[in-house]
Amino acid sequence: MIAVEIKFLGGLRQEMGTGSTTLSLPDGTTVADLGPQLRALGLDLDSEKNIVVLNNRGLGQWSPDRQLAAEDVVIVFPHIAGGKE
């Protein structure tokens, strides 16, 4: 088993009731497996309401078959919009 830290930023801290949590995942868990694990926590990933970053890179920038490691950090934050058009 590996422990991967999940951090929640912005309004997600209140929504999730915590600033972070730790997922205990089986050895061999991949980036592709991470989406369902985050959805199981109650995070909306399908509507792009939230953005997921793994080790300071967007989740989609990692190969889906990359295995997660104990030192990996996942940060989830609400989609940010604004600025001039």
C-alpha positions in Angstrom: 0.0 0.0 0.0 1.1 3.6 -0.6 -0.2 6.8 0.9 -0.8 9.7 -1.5 -1.6 13.1 0.0 -4.6 15.0 -1.5 -4.8 18.7 -0.8 -7.9 20.8 -1.4 -7.6 24.5 -2.2 -10.0 27.5 -2.3 -13.7 26.7 -1.7 -13.0 23.0 -1.8 -11.6 23.2 1.7 -15.1 24.1 3.0 -16.9 21.8 0.6 -14.7 18.8 1.6 -14.6 19.8 5.3 -10.8 19.6 5.4 -7.7 21.0 3.8 -6.2 17.6 2.9 -6.6 13.9 3.2 -4.6 10.8 2.5 -5.6 8.0 0.2 -4.3 4.6 1.0 -3.9 3.0 -2.4 -2.7 -0.5 -3.5 0.8 -0.8 -4.9 0.7 -0.4 -8.7 -2.1 2.2 -8.7 -1.8 4.3 -11.8 -2.6 7.9 -12.8 -5.6 6.4 -14.7 -6.9 4.9 -11.4 -6.7 8.2 -9.7 -9.8 9.8 -11.3 -12.2 7.2 -9.8 -10.5 7.4 -6.4 -11.1 11.2 -6.4 -14.7 10.8 -7.6 -15.2 8.4 -4.7 -14.3 11.3 -2.4 -17.2 13.3 -3.9 -15.2 15.5 -6.2 -16.8 16.6 -9.5 -14.2 15.9 -12.2 -16.6 15.4 -15.1 -17.8 19.0 -15.6 -14.3 20.4 -15.3 -15.6 22.2 -12.2 -12.4 21.2 -10.4 -8.8 21.0 -11.6 -6.4 18.2 -10.5 -2.7 18.7 -10.4 -0.2 15.9 -9.7 3.3 16.9 -8.6 2.7 20.4 -10.0 1.6 19.1 -13.4 -1.9 18.7 -14.8 -3.2 15.2 -14.4 -3.5 14.8 -18.1 0.2 15.6 -18.6 1.1 12.3 -17.0 1.0 9.0 -18.8 -2.1 7.1 -17.7 0.0 4.0 -16.9 2.4 5.9 -14.7 2.4 4.3 -11.2 1.7 6.5 -8.3 4.4 6.7 -5.6 4.2 7.5 -1.9 5.8 10.9 -2.3 3.2 12.1 -4.9 1.0 15.0 -4.0 -2.3 15.7 -5.6 -3.8 19.2 -5.4 -7.4 19.8 -6.3 -8.8 23.3 -6.8 -11.9 24.9 -8.2 -11.7 26.0 -11.9 -10.8 29.7 -12.0 -12.4 32.0 -14.5 -12.2 35.7 -15.0 -10.1 38.4 -16.6 -10.8 40.5 -19.6 -12.2 39.2 -22.9 
